[in-house]
Amino acid sequence: MRAIEAEMVALRHEIHAHPELAFEEVRTGDLVADCLQRWGYEVHRGLGRTGVVGTMRNGEGRSIGLRADMDALPIQEATGLPYASKLEGKMHACGHDGHTAALLAAAKYLAEHKPFKGTLNLIFQPAEEGQGGAREMLEDGLFERFPCDAIFALHNMPGIPVGKFGFVAGPFMASSDTVTIRVIGRGGHGAVPHAAVDPVVVCASLVMALQSVVARNVNPLDAAIVTVGSIQAGQAPNVIPDSAQMRISVRAFRPEVRDLLQRRITTLAQAQAESFGARAEVHYDRRYPVLVNHPDETALARDVAREWLGEEGLVEDMKPLTNSEDFAFLLEARPGCYLITGNGEGEGGCMVHNPGYDFNDACLPLAATYWVKLVERFLA
């Protein structure tokens, strides 16, 4: 892997300089498909609109799926790097360029050496960032066309040292739902508020009331998050608007808690609005489910890292994350594991979804080597 490191880093920089948002990953898909074809993979395009699947068979045996996400974020890059984004307002701020390059590096090695028996499916997925590309690939028949006995994916994690891998069996990442509440009151002059029904006051009251959902409705032993991220209403200081809109992010680690949150938030919004003489329209968008790692596949994935790097290569006492991931859809359909690889720590680093973030190139050969070792073990 070290022998092709420079080539794969250059590939990563090329992808980084030309980021593409959800379902726009045509250039990236072309690059991925070209590499896979040159290395001898059977290449399929169009799953999930812009997804790419590369398949290689080497005798009879089981089948494994490895997934990398390809999409970027609508963020203006501020790294000042020589390979920084060339596109205004678009940036690989989550490391999907590194995920794609690492899987391509593993693909090249596996194609040249074929240290496995069975079928290898490499899944390059579009639209992970909030648009559900994994779900669209499933709807296009991903596992019917490319059967997988197990499916795996990884994500870089700033704050964890390079060379360490993290694993959690069971619920690992939270569900993610978005709630839009439109509060409809009655507009009027700010000087005579008694003649109006102020939707802004309803929203203010609802923000505070929503805090009771986690504090008083959810079992204290269960994790849940209700975050009001946006309130939009009115234009002028002396005008009470007719309506106001709130947007809320809701997360949980258990399906039962997720359902409870939906019921309570809907009931509370409507009741609060009615108590002020207004009404509330609630649109509840159930987006990504809880990501649940399967125990046997997670144990195998952890063993691969331990046998290669020893105990020091594992993140000690890895905890579940409140982030969300649409790989959860794939894990609902097939057994598998989603794992973490360290992106580095210390001064100069920052979290993903930040204008100053960059995937750490030192992670690339390590992540690629892990994929090779996992394939060797699973398809032994």
HELIX and SHEET records of a PDB file:
HELIX    1   1 ARG A    2  ILE A    4  5                                   3    
HELIX    2   2 GLU A    5  ALA A   17  1                                  13    
HELIX    3   3 VAL A   26  ARG A   38  1                                  13    
HELIX    4   4 HIS A   96  HIS A  113  1                                  18    
HELIX    5   5 GLY A  133  GLU A  139  1                                   7    
HELIX    6   6 LEU A  142  ARG A  145  1                                   4    
HELIX    7   7 PRO A  193  ALA A  195  5                                   3    
HELIX    8   8 PRO A  199  SER A  212  1                                  14    
HELIX    9   9 VAL A  213  ASN A  217  3                                   5    
HELIX   10  10 PRO A  255  SER A  275  1                                  21    
HELIX   11  11 PRO A  295  LEU A  309  1                                  15    
HELIX   12  12 GLU A  311  GLY A  313  5                                   3    
HELIX   13  13 PHE A  327  ALA A  333  1                                   7    
HELIX   14  14 ASP A  361  CYS A  363  5                                   3    
HELIX   15  15 LEU A  364  PHE A  378  1                                  15    
SHEET    1   A 7 GLU A  42  LEU A  47  0                                        
SHEET    2   A 7 GLY A  51  ASN A  58 -1                                        
SHEET    3   A 7 GLY A 118  GLN A 125 -1                                        
SHEET    4   A 7 SER A  63  ASP A  69  1                                        
SHEET    5   A 7 ALA A 150  MET A 157  1                                        
SHEET    6   A 7 GLY A 336  GLY A 342  1                                        
SHEET    7   A 7 PHE A 165  GLY A 166 -1                                        
SHEET    1   B 2 GLY A 170  MET A 173  0                                        
SHEET    2   B 2 LEU A 291  ASN A 293 -1                                        
SHEET    1   C 4 ALA A 224  GLN A 232  0                                        
SHEET    2   C 4 SER A 243  ALA A 252 -1                                        
SHEET    3   C 4 SER A 175  ILE A 184 -1                                        
SHEET    4   C 4 ARG A 279  TYR A 288 -1                                        
SHEET    1   D 2 GLY A 188  HIS A 189  0                                        
SHEET    2   D 2 VAL A 239  ILE A 240 -1                                        
END                                                                             
